[in-house]
Amino acid sequence: MYSNPSLEPYILSEQRIRMAVSNPSLFLQENGTIITDVKQSSEALVRKSLDLFMRQRVDTQDPIILVVNLLSRKTLSWFRRLIKDAWGYEVVIVDAMAVPCQASFWKNYDDPKGRDAKYIARYMSVNWPSLGRVISPAELLNELERPIVFTKIRPEVKRLVIFSDVHGDSKKLRSTMAEFSTPETTFAFLGDAIDRGTDSAGVIRTLLASNNCLQLLGNHEHRLIAWYQQQRISHPEVSDFARMTLPQLEMAGVTKSEIKQFISEMGTYLALEFGRKKLLLSHAGLEPEQVARWLHPAKLTDSVALAPSDAFVHGLSSGKDSVYSRDIDKVWANSTKFQGITAIHGHRNQFDRDVMVGNNRSFNLTDSDDSTFRYLILNSENHEFELHIEWRDGSRQQVLNGNF
């Protein structure tokens, strides 16, 4: 990994932190060679800095390549605690010993004091699959180079029902799911399930009961993570989470384990093939320029695997303009970077778009003032869609039809 300079911004190394937070000194080794290292007195600061850096990245669910010595008991113990608190974060263990030349190296390694043999024995005794998905260095590079892959939904699923920005409206969510729940139907949820509404606890438990892996993280779920991980609420006097959601969760007795499970089932985006059509689902709507790079990465760091979660959860800002002022549906529909991909999202809709059609198609499952509850039904057999728009106060409803 170090041989690929483009990966350096994504690598957090224990040794780099050690060299950065302390004063490097020159040391003369027994064999007469001189090395640059730091004094042991800085180790407490190194570990504290490493912990803070990693927890910040894990809490925001951004990709990071961590290089540490997991042969150390202290570091391995720290790593176990870290990933235990990593809600919704995929942990991948890169097994350097899987490289054939490495294995033969250790087999023939001269270790008169037997110190390194103890390290290797400890390494071999760890149940690494219990800590994360284990792959080889070559497999890691292959995954980083991989473009967006559109996963086929099971052939027995004929109907896909998609929600976004439910915002604590458990009554409408449950009634809609009950109406369309059949063996041939699956549901997808694009984030912001909580806040603003009267029953965020009910929404959380409904989604937990659905046992559905097609769930995405929204910016309001980020608030949930911040509270349960750090007991921190931004702008508590105006926050929907502080004023409404947290009291609802506490009154309903929602446990930390329920919240952890709820968050852990959420991803950042969904690339699906349904009825031979390509669907790209996100919370905030995606920029065509960025998606074009993910579809055809020119270099390793163009890969979607290294994309920051903010691109999916909040959307990309343009200069000083707010992300909410960008007409992402129009931009997507008119893009010539690619054709034939349908975007489905929520989060932002100051223009009150419903469906935009051009070179591509875009569905928006929210509105400018949160006055409507929206869901999209896609049928794989006739390629028809129904976009349902129901006013939350029950005053009216609207259904838009067409082909996707």
Buried (B, 14 or more C-beta within 10 A) or exposed (E): BEEEEEBEEBBBBBEBBBBEBBEEEEEEEEEEEEEEBBEEEBBEBBBEBBEEBBBEBBBBBBBBBBBBEBBBEEBBEBBEEBBEEBBBBEBBBBBEBBEEEEEEEBEEEEEEEEEBEEBBEBBEEBEBEEBBEBBBBEBBBEEBEEBBEBEEBEEEBBBBBBBBBBBBBBBBBBEBBEEBEEEEBBBBBBBBBBBBBEBBBBBBBBBBEBEBEBBBBBBBBBBBBBBBBEEEBEEEEEBBBBBBBBEBBEEBEBEEEBBBBBBEBBBBBBBBBBBEBBBBBBBBBBBBEBBBBBBEBEEBBBBBBBBBBBBBBBBBEEEEEEBBEBBBBBBBBBBEBBEEBBBBBBBBBEBEBBBBEBBBBBBBBBBEEBEBBBBBBBBBEEBBBBBBBBEBEEEEEEEEEEEB
